[in-house]
Amino acid sequence: MTDLLSRSLAAVWHPCTQMKQHESTPLIAIARGEGPWLYDTDDKRYLDAVSSWWVNLFGHCNPHINQRLREQLEKLEHVMLAGFTHEPVVALSEKLSALTGGVLGHAFYASDGASATEIALKMSLHYWRNLGRPDKNRFVCLEGSYHGETVGALAVTDIPLFRDAYAPLVRTADTVPSPDWRRASEGESPADVARRAAHALEAWLEANHKHTAALIIEPLVQCATGMAMYDAEYLRQARALCDRYEVHLIADEIAVGCGRTGSFFACEQAGIWPDFMCLSKGISGGYLPLSLVLSRDAIYQAFYADEVSRGFLHSHSYTGNPLACTAALATLELFERDNVIAANRERAAWLAEAIRPIALHEKVRHVRQSGMIVAFDVEADRGFSRRFAQAALNRSVLLRPIGNTVYWMPPYVLDHTEIAMLGEQTLTALIESL
Ligand SMILES: *Cc1c(COP(=O)(O)O)cnc(C)c1O
C-alpha cells in the first residue's frame, strides 16, 4: 500500500491538488467500491458522501449498470459518430428528448462537462452568426459561477483563483449579481433576493443585449462556488428577460441535473426550458466520461443548410461513445425501475432530519437544502477545510468542504442508518476541526 502511494506521488499529477500538501496529508488508495462505500487497500471503508465529485448516482459497482455494460462490451466498444450511428446513442438521445417533453430534441455529445459548456457557447454564437448577427458574440454569467476549467469554459467561470492565474488566455465574460439567498438583507425573502438579482440582469441586458449571445446559469444551485441556493423565481424571470432581449439561455445542469435537486432537471421546478441544456457528471451514473448539450429545434434548423460552414463545427474523438451511452441508458432505467425521484423525497427528508443537530451548533450558519444537496457554512479560520476533510476521513466519511462550506451530495442509495451515521460523524468531525 505505501508503495502504491509513493508510486502515485511520483508518477501521477493529481487534479485540483497542491501536490506539496501530500507531504502532510496522505493519499488514499482505493481498491474497490460497493454501493455508497469505497474500500482502501487495507479494507478500511469510507462513505462516499460527495458521490466521487458529484458523479455517482447509484453507488459503486452497481449490478444493473455493470450488467448492461458487460452486454454492450461484447457487441461494440466504440465507433466514430461522424457518418455512423448506433443504438445506444440513438436510444439515449430519444430518452433525453422525451424527458424534456420534446422541447430539447437534439443531442450533441462530448466527454466532459467543460466541453459541454464550450459546445453551448459555440453553438449560441454560431447561431447568431448564421442569422446574420455576428455582433452577438459575448456572454454573461452569474457572480461566483463555475462552468468548467478549459480555456473557453473559464471565460464563464467566476472563481478569482482560476481567473487570475490564466487571465491572459481567457476572453472573460461579464457577470451579473447572483440570486444566492444568503445575500438577503433584513426582512428579504429568497424570492425577494431573486427579484432583486433579476432586476440587475434586466438592466444589464437592456444595455448589452446587442452584443450578447447567451446567459449561462446553473439552475437553483451554484454548486462549485459553495452550494449557493436560490429561488426558482430567478429562473422564470431570466427566461422571460432572455426572450425579451433575444439572448439565449444556457442551463448548465451538469451538477444539478439527473435528480439532484429533487426533479429530474432543476429547470422543471421553475416550469421553464432553456435554449441549451448541458449534462454530464451523473448522466452516466458516474461510470464513464460523457457529456452532452440538448438544444431546441429552432437552433438546429439555423445550422441546417448546404454550406459546410453553416454546420456546427465541433468534434471529439470519443463523441457518443457506445459504452458511455449504455451506462447513461442503464442509469435512466434505474430512475424508472426504482421510481427514484419519488424515493429521494423520503431520502431528502432523512437528510433534513440528520442535519438538524448540526444546525444548532454555534459556529454553523445558513443551513440549506435542495433535494439531495445539503450544505452549511462554518465560522472558522482558513485551515478549516483541510482539517475537516481529514477528521471526516478518520471517521470513515468522504467529505470535501468548499472553503468553509460543508456539503453532502450523496448517491441515491443511502439508507436511513447510513444517513444517520453521516449526520453523527459530520458533527463529530466539525467539533474536532474547529
Ligand atoms: C463539474 C462541472 C463542470 C465541468 O465538468 P468537467 O467534467 O469537470 O469538465 C461544469 N459545470 C458545472 C456546473 C459543474 O459542476
The ligand as an SDF file (V2000), in Angstrom:
LIG
                    3D

 15 15  0  0  0  0  0  0  0  0999 V2000
  -18.1930   19.8770  -12.8720 C   0  0  0  0  0  0  0  0  0  0  0  0
  -18.8930   20.9530  -13.5670 C   0  0  0  0  0  0  0  0  0  0  0  0
  -18.4970   21.3630  -14.8560 C   0  0  0  0  0  0  0  0  0  0  0  0
  -17.2820   20.8110  -15.5450 C   0  0  0  0  0  0  0  0  0  0  0  0
  -17.3570   19.4380  -15.7710 O   0  0  0  0  0  0  0  0  0  0  0  0
  -15.9930   18.6330  -16.0040 P   0  0  0  0  0  0  0  0  0  0  0  0
  -16.4320   17.2820  -16.4070 O   0  0  0  0  0  0  0  0  0  0  0  0
  -15.2850   18.6450  -14.6710 O   0  0  0  0  0  0  0  0  0  0  0  0
  -15.2370   19.3540  -17.0520 O   0  0  0  0  0  0  0  0  0  0  0  0
  -19.2380   22.3420  -15.4810 C   0  0  0  0  0  0  0  0  0  0  0  0
  -20.3040   22.8970  -14.8760 N   0  0  0  0  0  0  0  0  0  0  0  0
  -20.7120   22.5270  -13.6580 C   0  0  0  0  0  0  0  0  0  0  0  0
  -21.9190   23.1570  -13.0750 C   0  0  0  0  0  0  0  0  0  0  0  0
  -20.0120   21.5610  -12.9480 C   0  0  0  0  0  0  0  0  0  0  0  0
  -20.3970   21.2180  -11.7110 O   0  0  0  0  0  0  0  0  0  0  0  0
  1  2  1  0
  2  3  1  0
  2 14  2  0
  3  4  1  0
  3 10  2  0
  4  5  1  0
  5  6  1  0
  6  7  2  0
  6  8  1  0
  6  9  1  0
 10 11  1  0
 11 12  2  0
 12 13  1  0
 12 14  1  0
 14 15  1  0
M  END
$$$$
